């Protein structure tokens, strides 16, 4: 997640007149069958989801 936070997109598009940003970043753990996700370039708030517990989201 640290690596992803260092390569976010955040600039104004010269032709389309809108801001281009990273919407979310995710890191997958195939052993645990889980995913960490951060939204809106806020890497201080992480959420964990798991295939074993669908519908459950844990704030870290």
N, C-alpha and C positions, 0 to 999 in steps of 0.2 A: 504494500500500500504506500510505503514511503517513496518507492520508485515511481509509482503512478502519480503521486502528488507533484512530482517534479516535472512532469511532462503534460500538464493540462493545457487545454485550449482556452484562450481568453483574448479575443481581438474583435475589432469591428470589420466586417466584410466590406471590401471596397465597392463591389458591384451591387450586392443585394441589400445594402443599408440595414443590416441587423448585426447584433452581437453574436459571435460564435463562442460558445463555452462548452466545457465538459459537463455533460448532464449527470453522469454517474461513472464510478469506477468500481470494479469488482475483482476479487481475488478468490479463486476456487481451490478448495481442499478436497482432492479426489479420494483421499484415504478416509476422511470423516464424512464425505458426501455433503459438504457444506460450502457456504459462500459468505464472504464478507463484502458488504457494499457500502459506499459513501455516495451521497447525492449532492449536487449543486456545488461542487468543489469544496465542501466542508469536510475535511479529512479528520476533524476532531470528533465527529460523530460517526461511529461505525455500527452497522447492523449485521447480525448473523442469521442466516436462514439455513435450514437443513432439509434434505430430502426425507430423512427419517421422521421428521416432525413437520409435515406440511401445514402451512398456515401460521406457524409460530415464528415470530421475529423477535430476536433478543437484541436490545440496545447495549452496546459495549462502551 
